[in-house]
Amino acid sequence: MYKACIFDLDGTLTDTLDSLHYSVGETMKEVGMPPITREQCREFVGNGAKVLIEKALRASGDEDLRLFDRAFAAYQRIFDANCTYRVTPYPGIVQMLEELKASGIRLGVLSNKPDRQAVHVVREIFGDACFDYIQGQKEGVPRKPDPAALLLMAEHFDAAPPETLYIGDSEVDGATGKAAGMDTVLVSWGFRSRDVLREADPMKIVDTAGEIVEIVKKREEEHE
């Protein structure tokens, strides 16, 4: 049976695209570059803030990233003030988390979003008591798809990789879960197309939050 469920944040638990797009737009404005579109922002997220700003600058015409230092410093400040801007949980997420927690499953969040903002968003949207462990991107800790942080979080929960279910919304999450040796579920409501999700070859692609509860319950029944 599963002892823990570890979730990606952006595009998996919460719809954060407005906060990301707004913050990148304000950043581009501050450094004198044209904004990126909402769809470009959707494509660029998933590998952390530095990669997001690099891709945004190149898309706006700064191929040599001569503005990167200014832009990244501006983005950190702007996003810190706007990381919960129009952020909402996806349909069924709150109920799903409540059901998992009631069944004794340990809950974690592992995000490539900077740690300070990841913790703030999770606690603002879901409260302080929902998740047992929250971690965003930290200096010195390799970001996903490196599985190191995911494995350490599972270890914190006293859960071996086969006892941990990892849930995300992107090819990055698919690669992370696979590298960690964990059953990996990708959600269809996030930032990537279904074709991209299929190419990541997860254990399953789900269309509703309730399906995640069903996967956990089925695993419990198999081990009774």
Secondary structure, 3 states (H helix, E strand, C coil): CCCEEEECCECCCEECHHHHHHHHHHHHHHCCCCCCCHHHHHHHCCCCHHHHHHHHHHHHCCCCCCCHHHHHHHHHHHHHHHCCCCCEECCCHHHHHHHHHHCCCEEEEEEEEEHHHHHHHHHHHHCCCCCCEEEEECCCCCCCCCCHHHHHHHHHCCCCHHHEEEEECCHHHHHHHHHHCCEEEEECCCCCCHHHHHHHCCCEEECCCHHHHHHHHHHHHHCC
